[in-house]
Amino acid sequence: MSLDPKLLAILVCPMTRTPLRLDEAAQELVADKAGLAYPIRGGVPILLIEEAREFTPLED
């Protein structure tokens, strides 16, 4: 399942207000700058900071 590209284009991280990228394999929206991955459940992005999974962001 993937998100509508138009929806993905307007979604931003609620913490940093930066664009999100879709990780289809993990069914998550990833905010690289914040080091957060927001789950997608039943096709619905859950953009709540307390629901996000933390990860160590890659350096540029």
C-alpha positions in Angstrom: 0.0 0.0 0.0 1.3 3.5 -0.8 0.2 7.0 -0.1 -1.2 9.3 -2.7 1.7 11.3 -4.1 -0.3 14.5 -3.7 -0.8 13.8 0.0 2.8 12.9 0.5 3.8 16.2 -1.1 2.0 18.3 1.5 2.8 16.3 4.7 5.5 17.6 6.9 7.0 16.5 10.2 5.0 18.1 13.1 8.2 18.7 15.0 10.5 20.2 12.4 8.1 21.2 9.6 10.4 19.4 7.1 9.2 17.1 4.3 8.6 13.5 5.0 9.7 10.5 2.8 7.8 7.3 2.5 9.4 4.0 3.5 7.0 1.6 1.9 8.7 -1.5 3.3 8.3 -0.3 6.9 5.0 1.5 6.3 6.4 4.7 7.8 6.8 8.3 7.0 10.4 9.3 7.8 11.6 12.7 9.0 15.3 12.3 8.5 16.2 15.7 10.2 14.2 14.9 13.3 15.3 11.2 13.5 11.6 10.2 13.7 9.6 7.6 11.7 5.8 8.0 11.9 3.7 4.9 11.4 1.1 4.3 8.7 -1.8 2.2 10.0 -4.5 1.1 7.7 -3.4 3.6 5.1 -3.6 6.5 7.5 -0.4 8.4 8.5 -0.2 8.8 12.3 1.6 12.1 12.7 1.8 12.3 16.4 5.2 12.8 17.9 4.5 10.4 20.8 3.6 7.6 18.3 6.8 8.1 16.3 9.8 5.7 16.4 13.2 7.3 17.1 16.2 6.5 15.0 19.7 7.9 14.5 19.6 10.1 11.5 22.3 9.7 8.8 24.8 12.6 8.5 24.8 14.5 5.1 
